[in-house]
Amino acid sequence: MKKLVFVALAFVSINSMQAQGIGFIEDQSWESILENARETNRIIFVDAYASWCGPCKAMSKEVFILPTVGAFFNEHFINVKLNVEKGDGPNVASHYGVQVIPTYLFVNGDGDLIHSGLGYLYEEDLLELGAVALDPSRNIGGLRTRYQAGEDDPDFLRTFATMLADASDPQADEVVQAYLRTQEDLSTETNMEFILLSLASSSSPYYDYVLQNLGVFAEVYGEETVVDVLQSAIYNDLYGGDPQPEMLQKADALFRRTMPEDAAVMANVVRIIYYQNTENWNAYSDQAIKYFTDNADEIGWGEYNEHAWYFYEHVSDPAKMNIALEWARKSVEMNENYYNLDTLAHLYAKLGKKKEAKTAAKGAIEIAKVTGDDYSSTQELLDSL
C-alpha cells in the first residue's frame, strides 16, 4: 500500500512539474550530472545564465514555465540551470566556449556537445531547438561528425556553417571557408553573405576580395555595414592576442579607401594600439607623441590621462616622460579629478620631483575622500615620498 501511495505521489509530482514548466536541477556537481546522463542514456539540457542577465530572467519567467515546454523538455532531457559565475559554472562555460548568455547547451553523458543555441527564444523556437538536438541528422554534433569524416557537399557545408554561426561556434569560420572553396561564383548574394560572415580577421583569404569589390557588396548590404565588417576584422586582429604586422598595411588600405580624409589619423591610432598589444613600448611612445601632437585640439582629458599613465608604466626616457607630464597637466586643467591627479603624482615621483608629487597626491586623496574612489595606491605613493 505504501508503495502504491509513493508511486501515486511521484506521478502527481511529475505531472505537477510538467504543468509548471521545465524542472531544472541546480547546485549539483557537473560530474554527477554527467554520471546521471550516462546511466539514463539521456541528453543534458543546460541553461547557462547569470543572475544579472535580463534575457535569462525573461526566459525563466516567460518561456521555461510554459506547460508545452515543460512537457517536452522534462520527457527528453536532464535539465540543468548553470550559473556561469558560481560553482562549476565558470569551468563548464569555459570548456564549452560559452561567450554569450543565455546559452543553451545539449551535452551527452560523455561530455560531448551535441547541440547549442543562444539568446532569448520564443516557445516555438525553443521547442524546435530541442527537437533538433534530439535528431543526429540535424544537430551540431551529428553534422560535425559528418564534416570530420570528410563530407564536403556544398549544401551540407552551407547548412552546417549557418548552424555554427547561429550558435557562435568558433568552428564557424573554418566551415564557411570550406563551403566557399566549393564555389566558382562568389558574387551570388548567398556567397557574398557567407564571405562577410567569414571575415573575423584581416588574414581571411576573402578580406582583400571584399575590399577590392566594396562597391558590389555595398549595393547589397550598404557601405556602412560592409565597412563595419572590415573594420571589425582589423580590431579583432588588434585585440585578438597575436596581431601581425601585415594587418597594419591592410588597415591603411581600408582607411585610404573608405575614409581618405581621416586615413592618416586612423593609421596612427591603429599603430598605437598595435604597439601597445605587442608591448613595443618604444614604438608605441613615438606613435602616441605623434598622435597627440597632430591632434591636440581634439583630445579630451581622459585620453591625455590614459596615455600619460601608460608612459608612467612603460616608458623610461626622460624626454618622453616630460611630454607625458605635460599631458597629465593638460588633463588636470581640463577636468581636475582623482584619476588625473593620481597620474600626475606618479609621473612627478618617477621624475624625482617629490615636492610636486606630494602636492598632487594630496590633492588626489582629498578628492577621492569626497567621491569615494579607492585611493590606497595614491596613499602608498605619498607614504614613500
Order of alpha helices (4+ residues) and beta strands (2+ residues): alpha-alpha-beta-alpha-alpha-beta-alpha-beta-beta-alpha-alpha-alpha-alpha-alpha-alpha-alpha-alpha-alpha-alpha-alpha-alpha-alpha-alpha-alpha-alpha
